[in-house]
Protein backbone atom coordinates (compact mmCIF):
# COMPACT_ATOMS: atom_id res chain seq x y z
CA UNK A 1 0.00 0.00 0.00
CA UNK A 2 2.99 2.28 0.10
CA UNK A 3 4.92 3.62 -2.90
CA UNK A 4 2.33 6.34 -3.38
CA UNK A 5 3.27 9.12 -5.76
CA UNK A 6 1.24 12.05 -7.13
CA UNK A 7 0.32 10.10 -10.25
CA UNK A 8 -0.91 7.02 -8.41
CA UNK A 9 -2.76 9.19 -5.88
CA UNK A 10 -4.47 10.98 -8.76
CA UNK A 11 -5.60 7.71 -10.32
CA UNK A 12 -6.69 6.26 -6.98
CA UNK A 13 -8.70 9.39 -6.15
CA UNK A 14 -10.17 9.36 -9.64
CA UNK A 15 -11.35 5.77 -9.17
CA UNK A 16 -12.50 6.30 -5.59
CA UNK A 17 -14.78 9.21 -6.43
CA UNK A 18 -15.77 7.87 -9.85
CA UNK A 19 -18.01 10.24 -11.78
CA UNK A 20 -17.99 12.64 -8.80
CA UNK A 21 -14.26 13.31 -9.14
CA UNK A 22 -14.23 16.14 -11.67
CA UNK A 23 -17.41 17.83 -10.35
CA UNK A 24 -15.77 17.85 -6.90
CA UNK A 25 -12.59 19.37 -8.35
CA UNK A 26 -14.69 22.03 -10.10
CA UNK A 27 -16.63 22.78 -6.90
CA UNK A 28 -13.37 23.13 -4.95
CA UNK A 29 -11.98 25.53 -7.56
CA UNK A 30 -15.19 27.56 -7.63
CA UNK A 31 -15.14 27.86 -3.83
CA UNK A 32 -11.49 28.91 -3.91
CA UNK A 33 -12.29 31.52 -6.54
CA UNK A 34 -15.24 32.68 -4.43
CA UNK A 35 -13.06 33.30 -1.39
CA UNK A 36 -10.28 35.03 -3.30
CA UNK A 37 -12.62 37.22 -5.35
CA UNK A 38 -14.69 38.00 -2.24
CA UNK A 39 -11.63 39.35 -0.46
CA UNK A 40 -10.61 41.37 -3.52
CA UNK A 41 -14.08 42.90 -3.94
CA UNK A 42 -14.20 43.96 -0.30
CA UNK A 43 -10.70 45.41 -0.49
CA UNK A 44 -11.50 47.34 -3.71
CA UNK A 45 -14.44 48.97 -1.98
CA UNK A 46 -12.47 49.67 1.17
CA UNK A 47 -14.68 47.37 3.27
CA UNK A 48 -13.59 45.20 6.17
CA UNK A 49 -13.78 41.43 5.69
CA UNK A 50 -14.41 40.99 9.42
CA UNK A 51 -18.20 40.49 9.23
CA UNK A 52 -18.25 37.88 6.45
CA UNK A 53 -15.21 36.17 7.97
CA UNK A 54 -16.84 35.88 11.37
CA UNK A 55 -20.11 34.60 9.93
CA UNK A 56 -18.34 32.07 7.72
CA UNK A 57 -16.15 30.90 10.60
CA UNK A 58 -19.17 30.29 12.84
CA UNK A 59 -21.10 28.39 10.17
CA UNK A 60 -17.94 26.52 9.12
CA UNK A 61 -17.28 25.52 12.70
CA UNK A 62 -20.83 24.22 13.14
CA UNK A 63 -20.47 22.30 9.88
CA UNK A 64 -17.17 20.83 11.12
CA UNK A 65 -18.77 19.61 14.35
CA UNK A 66 -21.72 18.07 12.48
CA UNK A 67 -19.36 16.50 9.95
CA UNK A 68 -17.30 14.96 12.74
CA UNK A 69 -20.42 13.05 13.82
CA UNK A 70 -21.30 12.14 10.25
CA UNK A 71 -17.88 10.98 8.96
CA UNK A 72 -17.72 7.64 10.84
CA UNK A 73 -21.29 6.72 9.90
CA UNK A 74 -20.47 7.42 6.25
CA UNK A 75 -18.09 4.45 6.51
CA UNK A 76 -20.70 2.07 7.97
CA UNK A 77 -19.16 2.61 11.42
CA UNK A 78 -20.46 4.23 14.58
CA UNK A 79 -18.65 6.95 16.51
CA UNK A 80 -17.76 4.30 19.10
CA UNK A 81 -15.52 2.64 16.51
CA UNK A 82 -12.97 5.41 16.98
CA UNK A 83 -10.16 4.09 19.14
CA UNK A 84 -6.64 5.31 18.51
CA UNK A 85 -5.45 8.90 18.42
CA UNK A 86 -4.99 8.60 14.67
CA UNK A 87 -8.71 7.80 14.32
CA UNK A 88 -9.71 11.06 16.01
CA UNK A 89 -7.13 13.08 14.10
CA UNK A 90 -8.35 11.68 10.80
CA UNK A 91 -12.01 12.32 11.62
CA UNK A 92 -11.14 15.90 12.58
CA UNK A 93 -9.14 16.34 9.38
CA UNK A 94 -11.99 15.03 7.24
CA UNK A 95 -14.55 17.10 9.13
CA UNK A 96 -12.33 20.18 8.73
CA UNK A 97 -12.25 19.64 4.98
CA UNK A 98 -16.04 19.71 4.92
CA UNK A 99 -16.12 22.67 7.30
CA UNK A 100 -13.64 24.51 5.10
CA UNK A 101 -15.90 24.02 2.10
CA UNK A 102 -18.88 25.42 4.01
CA UNK A 103 -16.73 28.32 5.25
CA UNK A 104 -15.71 29.13 1.69
CA UNK A 105 -19.31 29.01 0.47
CA UNK A 106 -20.65 31.20 3.27
CA UNK A 107 -17.80 33.70 3.01
CA UNK A 108 -18.20 33.99 -0.78
CA UNK A 109 -21.93 34.71 -0.45
CA UNK A 110 -21.59 37.14 2.48
CA UNK A 111 -18.68 39.02 0.92
CA UNK A 112 -20.60 39.50 -2.31
CA UNK A 113 -23.72 40.65 -0.48
CA UNK A 114 -21.71 43.12 1.56
CA UNK A 115 -19.92 44.49 -1.48
CA UNK A 116 -23.16 44.84 -3.50
CA UNK A 117 -24.92 46.55 -0.57
CA UNK A 118 -22.20 49.17 -0.48
CA UNK A 119 -22.60 49.82 -4.22
CA UNK A 120 -26.39 50.34 -3.81
CA UNK A 121 -25.82 52.66 -0.88
CA UNK B 1 -19.65 6.05 -18.45
CA UNK B 2 -17.01 5.08 -15.92
CA UNK B 3 -14.54 4.20 -18.66
CA UNK B 4 -15.19 7.59 -20.23
CA UNK B 5 -14.64 9.23 -16.87
CA UNK B 6 -11.35 7.41 -16.42
CA UNK B 7 -10.19 8.15 -19.94
CA UNK B 8 -11.07 11.79 -19.39
CA UNK B 9 -8.99 11.81 -16.25
CA UNK B 10 -6.13 10.09 -18.02
CA UNK B 11 -6.23 12.55 -20.89
CA UNK B 12 -6.19 15.49 -18.51
CA UNK B 13 -3.26 14.06 -16.65
CA UNK B 14 -1.44 13.32 -19.87
CA UNK B 15 -1.74 16.99 -20.75
CA UNK B 16 -0.18 17.88 -17.42
CA UNK B 17 2.73 15.52 -17.61
CA UNK B 18 2.99 13.62 -20.84
CA UNK B 19 6.48 12.36 -20.17
CA UNK B 20 5.25 10.21 -17.32
CA UNK B 21 3.20 8.13 -19.75
CA UNK B 22 5.92 7.40 -22.27
CA UNK B 23 7.11 3.80 -22.66
CA UNK B 24 9.83 2.82 -20.28
CA UNK B 25 12.02 1.30 -22.93
CA UNK B 26 12.19 1.37 -26.67
CA UNK B 27 12.22 -1.98 -28.41
CA UNK B 28 15.18 -3.29 -30.37
CA UNK B 29 13.10 -3.56 -33.50
CA UNK B 30 11.81 -7.08 -33.05
CA UNK B 31 8.12 -7.38 -32.31
CA UNK B 32 7.84 -9.51 -29.20
CA UNK B 33 4.72 -11.50 -28.47
CA UNK B 34 3.76 -11.66 -24.79
CA UNK B 35 0.83 -13.81 -23.72
CA UNK B 36 -0.85 -13.04 -20.40
CA UNK B 37 -3.10 -15.89 -19.31
CA UNK B 38 -5.85 -14.71 -17.01
CA UNK B 39 -7.75 -11.43 -16.74
CA UNK B 40 -7.95 -11.22 -12.98
CA UNK B 41 -6.22 -8.61 -10.84
CA UNK B 42 -2.74 -9.80 -11.85
CA UNK B 43 -3.47 -10.35 -15.55
CA UNK B 44 -5.15 -6.98 -16.17
CA UNK B 45 -2.51 -5.08 -14.24
CA UNK B 46 0.18 -6.94 -16.17
CA UNK B 47 -1.42 -6.27 -19.57
CA UNK B 48 -1.76 -2.56 -18.75
CA UNK B 49 1.83 -2.17 -17.61
CA UNK B 50 3.30 -4.21 -20.46
CA UNK B 51 1.34 -2.38 -23.12
CA UNK B 52 2.47 0.93 -21.67
CA UNK B 53 6.02 -0.14 -20.97
CA UNK B 54 6.90 -1.58 -24.36
CA UNK B 55 6.89 0.22 -27.67
CA UNK B 56 6.86 -2.69 -29.99
CA UNK B 57 5.31 -5.68 -28.30
CA UNK B 58 2.17 -7.60 -29.05
CA UNK B 59 0.39 -8.23 -25.77
CA UNK B 60 -2.29 -10.91 -25.86
CA UNK B 61 -4.61 -11.39 -22.91
CA UNK B 62 -6.35 -14.77 -22.75
CA UNK B 63 -9.40 -15.34 -20.56
CA UNK B 64 -13.04 -16.25 -21.17
CA UNK B 65 -14.28 -14.33 -18.14
CA UNK B 66 -16.07 -11.10 -18.98
CA UNK B 67 -17.03 -10.32 -15.41
CA UNK B 68 -14.51 -9.02 -12.94
CA UNK B 69 -15.01 -9.52 -9.21
CA UNK B 70 -13.33 -7.30 -6.64
CA UNK B 71 -12.60 -10.23 -4.36
CA UNK B 72 -11.26 -8.24 -1.40
CA UNK B 73 -14.78 -6.80 -1.07
CA UNK B 74 -16.48 -10.17 -0.67
CA UNK B 75 -16.07 -10.14 3.11
CA UNK B 76 -17.90 -6.81 3.24
CA UNK B 77 -20.67 -8.40 1.18
CA UNK B 78 -20.65 -11.35 3.59
CA UNK B 79 -20.87 -8.87 6.45
CA UNK B 80 -24.11 -7.57 4.97
CA UNK B 81 -22.65 -4.10 4.37
CA UNK B 82 -22.21 -4.11 0.60
CA UNK B 83 -24.54 -5.38 -2.09
CA UNK B 84 -23.00 -8.06 -4.27
CA UNK B 85 -23.23 -5.80 -7.30
CA UNK B 86 -20.74 -3.37 -5.77
CA UNK B 87 -17.87 -5.83 -6.29
CA UNK B 88 -18.78 -6.77 -9.86
CA UNK B 89 -17.31 -5.00 -12.86
CA UNK B 90 -16.57 -5.72 -16.51
CA UNK B 91 -13.14 -6.86 -17.61
CA UNK B 92 -13.59 -4.94 -20.87
CA UNK B 93 -13.28 -1.68 -18.94
CA UNK B 94 -9.71 -2.51 -17.95
CA UNK B 95 -8.29 -4.09 -21.09
CA UNK B 96 -6.02 -1.41 -22.55
CA UNK B 97 -6.26 -0.40 -26.17
CA UNK B 98 -3.63 -2.18 -28.19
CA UNK B 99 -3.94 -5.36 -26.15
CA UNK B 100 -5.60 -8.24 -27.98
CA UNK B 101 -8.10 -9.99 -25.74
CA UNK B 102 -8.74 -13.60 -26.71
CA UNK B 103 -12.01 -14.41 -24.95
CA UNK B 104 -11.35 -18.09 -24.47
CA UNK B 105 -10.27 -20.26 -21.56
CA UNK B 106 -6.89 -21.93 -21.81
CA UNK B 107 -7.13 -25.69 -22.30
CA UNK B 108 -3.43 -26.57 -22.54
CA UNK B 109 -0.07 -25.10 -21.67
CA UNK B 110 2.88 -26.32 -23.76
CA UNK B 111 5.85 -24.39 -22.37
CA UNK B 112 8.24 -26.74 -24.14
CA UNK B 113 6.90 -25.44 -27.46
CA UNK B 114 6.16 -21.89 -26.23
CA UNK B 115 2.48 -22.29 -27.02
CA UNK B 116 -0.89 -22.43 -25.33
CA UNK B 117 -4.08 -23.92 -26.70
CA UNK B 118 -7.41 -22.27 -26.03
CA UNK B 119 -10.69 -24.07 -25.34
CA UNK B 120 -11.77 -23.63 -28.95
CA UNK B 121 -8.58 -25.34 -30.15
CA UNK B 122 -6.66 -22.28 -31.23
CA UNK B 123 -2.90 -22.45 -30.67
CA UNK B 124 -1.14 -19.26 -29.62
CA UNK B 125 2.64 -18.95 -29.73
CA UNK B 126 4.54 -16.64 -27.45
CA UNK B 127 7.99 -15.26 -26.75
CA UNK B 128 7.08 -14.61 -23.12
CA UNK B 129 4.19 -15.91 -21.09
CA UNK B 130 2.80 -14.64 -17.80
CA UNK B 131 0.63 -17.18 -16.03
CA UNK B 132 -2.05 -15.36 -14.04
CA UNK B 133 -4.89 -17.85 -14.13
CA UNK B 134 -5.89 -17.52 -10.51
CA UNK B 135 -6.79 -20.64 -8.60
CA UNK B 136 -9.53 -23.23 -8.32
CA UNK B 137 -11.86 -23.53 -5.33
CA UNK B 138 -11.91 -27.29 -4.83
CA UNK B 139 -15.28 -27.81 -3.13
CA UNK B 140 -15.25 -31.44 -4.30
CA UNK B 141 -12.34 -32.12 -1.94
CA UNK B 142 -14.81 -31.81 0.94
CA UNK B 143 -17.07 -34.84 0.82
CA UNK B 144 -20.72 -33.87 0.59
CA UNK B 145 -19.93 -30.23 -0.19
CA UNK B 146 -20.95 -28.41 -3.32
CA UNK B 147 -20.87 -24.71 -4.18
CA UNK B 148 -24.62 -24.84 -4.82
CA UNK B 149 -25.17 -25.55 -1.10
CA UNK B 150 -23.93 -22.09 -0.12
CA UNK B 151 -26.85 -20.19 1.37
CA UNK B 152 -28.73 -23.37 2.24
CA UNK B 153 -28.87 -25.48 5.38
CA UNK B 154 -26.72 -23.10 7.38
CA UNK B 155 -23.81 -23.13 4.93
CA UNK B 156 -21.92 -19.98 3.98
CA UNK B 157 -18.85 -19.22 1.86
CA UNK B 158 -17.83 -15.71 0.83
CA UNK B 159 -15.16 -17.07 -1.51
CA UNK B 160 -17.71 -18.53 -3.92
CA UNK B 161 -18.65 -15.17 -5.47
CA UNK B 162 -20.89 -12.14 -4.90
CA UNK B 163 -24.19 -14.05 -4.81
CA UNK B 164 -22.71 -16.62 -2.45
CA UNK B 165 -21.38 -13.84 -0.23
CA UNK B 166 -24.85 -12.26 -0.10
CA UNK B 167 -26.33 -15.66 0.74
CA UNK B 168 -23.70 -16.04 3.45
CA UNK B 169 -24.76 -12.72 5.00
CA UNK B 170 -28.36 -13.95 5.11
CA UNK B 171 -27.28 -17.30 6.59
CA UNK B 172 -25.33 -15.49 9.32
CA UNK B 173 -28.37 -13.33 10.13
CA UNK B 174 -30.55 -16.44 10.40
CA UNK B 175 -27.96 -18.14 12.59
CA UNK B 176 -27.82 -15.17 14.95
CA UNK B 177 -31.62 -15.04 15.13
CA UNK B 178 -32.05 -18.73 15.82
CA UNK B 179 -28.89 -19.27 17.88
CA UNK B 180 -26.72 -22.37 18.10
CA UNK B 181 -23.18 -23.25 17.07
CA UNK B 182 -21.25 -21.58 14.26
CA UNK B 183 -18.17 -23.27 12.82
CA UNK B 184 -15.37 -21.38 11.10
CA UNK B 185 -11.99 -22.42 9.80
CA UNK B 186 -9.67 -22.60 6.82
CA UNK B 187 -8.33 -25.29 4.52
CA UNK B 188 -4.86 -26.82 4.93
CA UNK B 189 -3.80 -25.73 1.43
CA UNK B 190 -2.31 -22.44 0.32
CA UNK B 191 -5.20 -20.01 0.06
CA UNK B 192 -6.06 -16.54 -1.14
CA UNK B 193 -6.71 -13.92 1.51
CA UNK B 194 -5.86 -16.03 4.52
CA UNK B 195 -7.34 -13.36 6.77
CA UNK B 196 -10.88 -13.88 5.48
CA UNK B 197 -11.68 -16.91 7.68
CA UNK B 198 -10.78 -14.83 10.72
CA UNK B 199 -12.66 -11.80 9.43
CA UNK B 200 -15.85 -13.83 9.02
CA UNK B 201 -15.44 -15.16 12.57
CA UNK B 202 -15.01 -11.65 13.99
CA UNK B 203 -17.87 -10.28 11.90
CA UNK B 204 -20.30 -12.96 13.08
CA UNK B 205 -19.25 -12.46 16.69
CA UNK B 206 -19.63 -8.69 16.50
CA UNK B 207 -22.92 -8.80 14.62
CA UNK B 208 -24.34 -11.04 17.34
CA UNK B 209 -23.13 -8.59 20.00
CA UNK B 210 -24.67 -5.63 18.16
CA UNK B 211 -27.98 -7.51 17.99
CA UNK B 212 -27.74 -8.50 21.64
CA UNK B 213 -27.63 -12.17 20.69
CA UNK B 214 -24.05 -13.12 21.51
CA UNK B 215 -25.10 -15.35 24.39
CA UNK B 216 -27.37 -17.29 22.05
CA UNK B 217 -24.51 -18.42 19.82
CA UNK B 218 -21.39 -20.50 20.29
CA UNK B 219 -18.59 -19.44 17.93
CA UNK B 220 -15.99 -22.09 17.15
CA UNK B 221 -12.84 -21.63 15.06
CA UNK B 222 -11.31 -24.87 13.81
CA UNK B 223 -7.71 -24.10 12.92
CA UNK B 224 -6.06 -26.43 10.40
CA UNK B 225 -2.82 -26.55 12.41
CA UNK B 226 -1.56 -25.05 15.65
CA UNK B 227 -1.90 -21.46 14.46
CA UNK B 228 -4.77 -19.25 13.34
CA UNK B 229 -2.49 -17.06 11.19
CA UNK B 230 0.93 -17.82 9.75
CA UNK B 231 2.58 -14.56 10.90
CA UNK B 232 3.68 -15.03 14.51
CA UNK B 233 2.73 -11.66 16.06
CA UNK B 234 -0.62 -11.67 14.26
CA UNK B 235 -1.27 -15.24 15.37
CA UNK B 236 -0.65 -14.27 18.99
CA UNK B 237 -2.83 -11.18 18.71
CA UNK B 238 -5.77 -12.98 17.11
CA UNK B 239 -5.59 -15.83 19.62
CA UNK B 240 -5.75 -13.28 22.43
CA UNK B 241 -8.70 -11.53 20.78
CA UNK B 242 -10.51 -14.84 20.30
CA UNK B 243 -10.00 -15.47 24.00
CA UNK B 244 -11.43 -12.08 24.92
CA UNK B 245 -14.46 -12.63 22.71
CA UNK B 246 -15.28 -16.17 23.78
CA UNK B 247 -14.39 -17.71 20.45
CA UNK B 248 -13.53 -21.35 21.09
CA UNK B 249 -10.55 -22.57 19.11
CA UNK B 250 -9.79 -26.19 18.16
CA UNK B 251 -6.36 -26.82 16.64
CA UNK B 252 -5.34 -29.40 14.03
CA UNK B 253 -8.88 -29.68 12.66
CA UNK B 254 -9.12 -30.06 8.89
CA UNK B 255 -12.59 -30.08 7.34
CA UNK B 256 -13.01 -33.23 5.24
CA UNK B 257 -16.75 -33.74 4.94
CA UNK B 258 -20.18 -32.20 5.39
CA UNK B 259 -23.52 -33.83 6.03
CA UNK B 260 -25.73 -30.91 5.06
CA UNK B 261 -29.01 -32.61 5.98
CA UNK B 262 -27.75 -33.52 9.43
CA UNK B 263 -25.91 -30.18 9.78
CA UNK B 264 -22.71 -31.91 10.83
CA UNK B 265 -19.12 -31.40 9.72
CA UNK B 266 -16.35 -34.00 9.73
CA UNK B 267 -12.82 -33.02 10.66
CA UNK B 268 -9.53 -34.87 10.42
CA UNK B 269 -7.62 -34.48 13.67
CA UNK B 270 -4.47 -36.08 15.14
CA UNK B 271 -6.86 -38.26 17.19
CA UNK B 272 -8.82 -39.41 14.18
CA UNK B 273 -12.04 -38.18 12.61
CA UNK B 274 -14.45 -36.11 14.65
CA UNK B 275 -17.92 -34.83 13.80
CA UNK B 276 -19.21 -31.47 14.99
CA UNK B 277 -22.84 -30.39 14.75
CA UNK B 278 -23.47 -26.87 13.55
CA UNK B 279 -26.24 -24.39 12.94
CA UNK B 280 -24.01 -22.33 10.70
CA UNK B 281 -20.73 -23.23 9.02
CA UNK B 282 -18.46 -21.00 6.95
CA UNK B 283 -16.87 -23.42 4.52
CA UNK B 284 -13.63 -22.49 2.81
CA UNK B 285 -12.64 -25.17 0.34
CA UNK B 286 -9.10 -26.33 -0.36
CA UNK B 287 -7.52 -24.30 -3.15
CA UNK B 288 -5.34 -25.55 -5.99
CA UNK B 289 -4.22 -24.79 -9.52
CA UNK B 290 -6.77 -24.92 -12.35
CA UNK B 291 -6.78 -28.18 -14.31
CA UNK B 292 -5.01 -26.75 -17.37
CA UNK B 293 -2.05 -25.74 -15.19
CA UNK B 294 -2.09 -29.02 -13.24
CA UNK B 295 -2.01 -31.03 -16.46
CA UNK B 296 1.02 -29.16 -17.79
CA UNK B 297 4.71 -29.22 -16.87
CA UNK B 298 4.47 -25.78 -15.27
CA UNK B 299 3.83 -26.82 -11.63
CA UNK B 300 6.44 -27.61 -9.04
CA UNK B 301 7.56 -31.22 -9.43
CA UNK B 302 8.38 -31.66 -5.74
CA UNK B 303 8.16 -29.78 -2.47
CA UNK B 304 5.32 -28.17 -0.58
CA UNK B 305 3.77 -26.53 -3.65
CA UNK B 306 3.71 -29.66 -5.82
CA UNK B 307 0.60 -31.38 -4.46
CA UNK B 308 -1.72 -28.53 -5.40
CA UNK B 309 0.14 -27.85 -8.66
CA UNK B 310 1.14 -24.24 -8.06
CA UNK B 311 3.34 -22.91 -10.87
CA UNK B 312 7.03 -23.23 -10.13
CA UNK B 313 8.58 -19.80 -9.72
CA UNK B 314 11.59 -18.15 -8.18
CA UNK B 315 10.17 -16.36 -5.17
CA UNK B 316 12.07 -13.12 -5.87
CA UNK B 317 11.82 -12.78 -9.65
CA UNK B 318 8.67 -14.93 -10.11
CA UNK B 319 10.42 -16.43 -13.14
CA UNK B 320 9.96 -20.12 -13.92
CA UNK B 321 13.31 -21.88 -13.30
CA UNK B 322 12.80 -24.47 -16.07
CA UNK B 323 11.13 -22.16 -18.60
CA UNK B 324 12.91 -18.79 -18.27
CA UNK B 325 10.47 -17.02 -20.59
CA UNK B 326 7.57 -17.91 -18.29
CA UNK B 327 6.53 -15.98 -15.19
CA UNK B 328 3.80 -16.60 -12.64
CA UNK B 329 1.91 -13.87 -10.77
CA UNK B 330 -1.02 -13.71 -8.39
CA UNK B 331 -2.74 -16.67 -6.79
CA UNK B 332 -1.24 -19.27 -9.14
CA UNK B 333 2.39 -18.47 -8.30
CA UNK B 334 4.02 -21.21 -6.26
CA UNK B 335 5.63 -18.92 -3.74
CA UNK B 336 5.10 -18.57 0.00
CA UNK B 337 2.35 -16.07 0.87
CA UNK B 338 1.43 -13.53 -1.80
CA UNK B 339 -2.13 -14.55 -2.61
CA UNK B 340 -3.79 -11.17 -2.17
CA UNK B 341 -4.54 -8.22 -4.45
CA UNK B 342 -1.96 -6.20 -2.52
CA UNK B 343 0.67 -8.83 -3.37
CA UNK B 344 -0.23 -8.49 -7.04
CA UNK B 345 0.42 -4.77 -6.82
CA UNK B 346 4.04 -5.55 -5.92
CA UNK B 347 4.55 -8.67 -8.01
CA UNK B 348 3.51 -7.25 -11.37
CA UNK B 349 6.09 -4.41 -11.59
CA UNK B 350 8.83 -6.94 -10.77
CA UNK B 351 7.83 -9.23 -13.63
CA UNK B 352 7.39 -6.31 -16.02
CA UNK B 353 10.87 -5.11 -15.11
CA UNK B 354 12.35 -8.54 -15.86
CA UNK B 355 10.56 -8.87 -19.20
CA UNK B 356 11.50 -5.36 -20.28
CA UNK B 357 15.12 -5.97 -19.25
CA UNK B 358 15.21 -9.31 -21.09
CA UNK B 359 13.97 -7.69 -24.27
CA UNK B 360 16.49 -4.89 -23.95
CA UNK B 361 19.25 -7.45 -23.42
CA UNK B 362 19.84 -6.37 -19.85
CA UNK B 363 19.49 -8.05 -16.48
CA UNK B 364 16.92 -6.95 -13.94
CA UNK B 365 17.54 -6.98 -10.22
CA UNK B 366 13.91 -6.28 -9.33
CA UNK B 367 12.72 -8.62 -6.60
CA UNK B 368 9.41 -9.32 -4.89
CA UNK B 369 9.85 -9.54 -1.12
CA UNK B 370 6.64 -11.42 -0.41
CA UNK B 371 4.65 -8.31 0.48
CA UNK B 372 1.15 -9.33 1.49
CA UNK B 373 -1.51 -7.16 3.03
CA UNK B 374 -4.63 -8.01 4.93
CA UNK B 375 -6.96 -5.36 6.32
CA UNK B 376 -8.38 -7.68 8.95
CA UNK B 377 -11.84 -6.62 10.02
CA UNK B 378 -12.23 -7.27 13.72
CA UNK B 379 -15.51 -5.45 14.38
CA UNK B 380 -17.98 -3.39 12.41
CA UNK B 381 -16.02 -0.17 12.04
CA UNK B 382 -12.63 -1.49 13.12
CA UNK B 383 -9.81 -3.38 11.46
CA UNK B 384 -6.11 -4.13 11.77
CA UNK B 385 -4.03 -3.21 8.72
CA UNK B 386 -1.62 -6.14 8.64
CA UNK B 387 1.22 -6.11 6.12
CA UNK B 388 4.08 -8.58 6.06
CA UNK B 389 6.77 -10.13 3.89
CA UNK B 390 8.16 -13.60 3.11
CA UNK B 391 9.92 -13.71 6.47
CA UNK B 392 6.73 -13.00 8.36
CA UNK B 393 8.09 -9.60 9.33
CA UNK B 394 5.46 -6.90 9.74
CA UNK B 395 6.03 -4.18 7.13
CA UNK B 396 3.62 -1.33 7.86
CA UNK B 397 3.29 1.18 5.03
CA UNK B 398 2.02 3.94 7.28
CA UNK B 399 4.14 4.70 10.34
CA UNK B 400 1.13 6.14 12.16
CA UNK B 401 -0.89 2.91 11.88
CA UNK B 402 -0.08 0.17 14.38
CA UNK B 403 -0.72 -3.08 12.47
CA UNK B 404 -1.85 -4.92 15.59
CA UNK B 405 -4.20 -2.23 16.88
CA UNK B 406 -7.90 -2.25 16.06
CA UNK B 407 -8.44 1.10 14.36
CA UNK B 408 -11.15 2.89 12.48
CA UNK B 409 -8.58 4.28 10.07
CA UNK B 410 -7.73 0.71 8.99
CA UNK B 411 -11.44 0.07 8.48
CA UNK B 412 -11.68 3.30 6.49
CA UNK B 413 -8.93 2.09 4.17
CA UNK B 414 -10.74 -1.21 3.68
CA UNK B 415 -14.24 0.19 3.31
CA UNK B 416 -13.54 3.35 1.32
CA UNK B 417 -10.07 3.36 -0.24
CA UNK B 418 -9.37 -0.21 -1.28
CA UNK B 419 -11.80 -0.47 -4.19
CA UNK B 420 -10.49 2.71 -5.83
CA UNK B 421 -6.89 1.62 -5.28
CA UNK B 422 -7.67 -1.80 -6.73
CA UNK B 423 -9.29 -0.35 -9.84
CA UNK B 424 -6.37 2.02 -10.36
CA UNK B 425 -4.12 -1.01 -10.05
CA UNK B 426 -6.05 -2.83 -12.78
CA UNK B 427 -5.24 0.11 -15.04
CA UNK B 428 -1.59 -0.35 -14.02
CA UNK B 429 -1.62 3.01 -12.25
CA UNK B 430 -1.24 2.05 -8.60
Interface residues (C-beta under 8 A of the other chain):
Chain A: X1 X2 X7 X8 X10 X11 X12 X13 X14 X15 X16 X17 X18 X19 X21 X22 X72 X75 X76 X77 X78 X80 X81 X82 X83 X84 X86 X87 X90 X91
Chain B: X1 X2 X5 X6 X8 X9 X13 X17 X20 X81 X342 X345 X373 X379 X380 X381 X382 X385 X387 X397 X398 X400 X401 X402 X405 X406 X407 X408 X409 X411 X412 X413 X415 X416 X417 X419 X420 X421 X423 X424 X427 X429 X430
